[in-house]
Amino acid sequence: MRDLLPILKTLNYSRTAPLLFVLQIALTFMILVNAAYMALHKHSLLSRPSGLDEQHTFYVLTNLPSDATARAADIDQDLLAINDLPGVTSASVTSGVPLTGWGRFLEVATQADSEYDTLSGYYGGDNTLLETMGLELVAGEGFSQAPLFAETDGFRVATEIIITQALAQALYPDDWRQVVGQTVYINKRPQQVRGVVKTLHAAWSFWAVVEHSVLAQVIETSEYVHYLIRTEPGQQAEAMAQTVDYLMRRHGRKVEELQTFEQVKQQSYQAEYSASMTLLWVVVCLSLVTALGVFGQARFAVTRRRRQIGIRRALGAQKGHIVGYFMLENALLTTVGIGLGCIAAMLLNVQFSNWFELAVVPVEFLVIGGACMLLLGQTATLAPALRAASVSPAITTRFGELR
């Protein structure tokens, strides 16, 4: 630390270059921290669980080529046949599939005469829907009565529902388990909460309340139905082929959609994935540019001070002292830049929080980002510092402009 005072005097003598360097570090740190945080935030959306057994689930959207009075029997026949296919562990009919972008949302309230407390997605299906989805029941119990039937909007005839834990916490924040057995109001209609499942996403990945979902034991007998099928490991492709083969045996049958849930999730989060990769490339490229800038600034400083370095070497300074001098100088300037960058990054993050509904950047994220920036600066300065240490004391005997 004995070099600290000489470094401060040198920086005070020539202020322009150090000031520009500090501003570069501050601006870079501000952008990097927010870009990296946004990239990680968007990437985390890709890995959050939907509630389904994602690797072993697929769905098919097909029509029911019969009149309205026979559709319930057609659904029963289809489910019996699909459940008997090799590799199929469970098959259910459902009014929608998570993250497909097609579904219904409901208003949910705890009081009949009040405005809704929150919104929720909705799924209706048979009594095996929880098993087919692979949902984890964390409170209460599953459905036990026979399913009801409705041509559309099955939530209008439902009497019992199962909700997700996120929705339960929104309705009863003090103790979400109290919701079991309570009557809640779905679009102003009273329905009793029978149980709570841990996770089930709604149809829209971008929705602020995507983790709010309601399940009802109501089979909708509209012209088109979704069959959700869960398979044994390694049997999905064969089960999909056999399901389509069975469905197409009937005259007038059409298969509108056939997708694995992994494909559904990939398509649903395509925008988030693209944005995450773009931001990560911004972080990498900006870090590289910053490293080159630090390297150039350090090399310029070494070239400009060759005579000073030679004098110090002639007076007995070891190579390690010369390297330490330039490394300490960079550390001081980088630390000041990081300090200013932290303030700027927090101010910018407040704006991002308002625009994109992001959480505030945690303090530990700033600390880690600062440590990475400091390490980047030290790494970029090391080569010029070693070059400075190789300056010969004989440089002091030379005359003329030093190059």
C-alpha positions, 0 to 999 in steps of 0.5 A: 500500500506504500504506492497508494499516495504516489498513485493518487498524486499521479491521477490528480496530475492527469485527471482526464484519462482516469475520469474517462476510465471511471465513467466507462466502468460505471456505465458498463457496470450499470448496463451489465448488471441490469442486462445480466439480471434480466437475462437470468430472470427470463432464463429462470422462467424456462425452468420453473415447473408447470405442475405437469409431468412434462417429459411424459405428457402429450395432448391431442385436440380432436373433434367429436364427429357426432351430435351433441347427445352422443358426445359424452358417450364418445368421450368415454369410449375414446378414453377407454381405448386410449387408456388401453394403449401400450405405454399409456399410464393415464388419459383424461379429457380436459377443457384446455392445456397449460401454456398453449395460449388457449384457455379461460380465465375466471374472476375469484372472490372470497365474498359473494357481494365483493369485487373479485380478489384475483384472476385464475385460469380454469381447467375442467375434466374427468376424475382422473385429470389430477393423476394424468397431469401428475399434480401434487396434492398438498392440502385437502383431497381430490375429486370423488364424485362422478363428473358433471357435463356441460357443452361449454363453460363447465365452471358454470355448473361446477360445485366443487373445485381444486385450486393451486397453492399460489391461488390459495395464498392470494385468497388467504395470505395469512394461512392458505390452508384455511381455504380447504372447505371454504366457499369461494365465488367463481364469476359470482358463483359459489363453489367449495374448495375441496383441495389444493395442488402445489403447482399448475400453470394457466394457459398463458406463460406471460400472465402475471398470475400464471400460477393461479389455476382452478380445476373442476370435475366437469367434462365439456362436450363441445365439438372439439375436445383435448385429450391429455395423455401421460405415458411411461418413460420412453414410450411417448412417441409410440403412444402418440402414434397409436393414439392418432391411429386409433382416432383416425379409424373413425370416419369424420375424425380430425386431429387438429393438434398433436404435441408433447408438453415439452414442445408446448413449453418451448413454444410458449417461452420462445420469446423469453428464450430469445430475449435471454440469449440476446441479453447474455450475448450483450453481456459477453460482448460488452465485457469483451469490449470493456476488457479491451478498453482496460487493456488499451488504457493500461498499455497507454499508461505504461508507454507514457510512463516508461521513463518513470518506470525506468527511474524506479527500477534504477532506484531498486524497485523490483519487478513485483513492485512495478506490477503491483503499482499498475494493478493497484491503480487499476483496482482503485479506478475500477472500484470508484467506477463500480461504486458509481455504477452501483448507484446508476444500476439501482436507479435504472433497475427501478425504471425497469421494475416499473416498465417490465414488472421486474423485481429489484436487483438484490444486493448480493447480485451487485456484489457479485457483479462488482467482484466480476468487474474488478476481476475483469479489470485486473485480468486485462491489466496484468499483461501491460503491468508485466510489460511495465515490469520488463522495462530496463533501468537503462531507459533513463539514459536515453533522450528524446521522445519515448515511444 
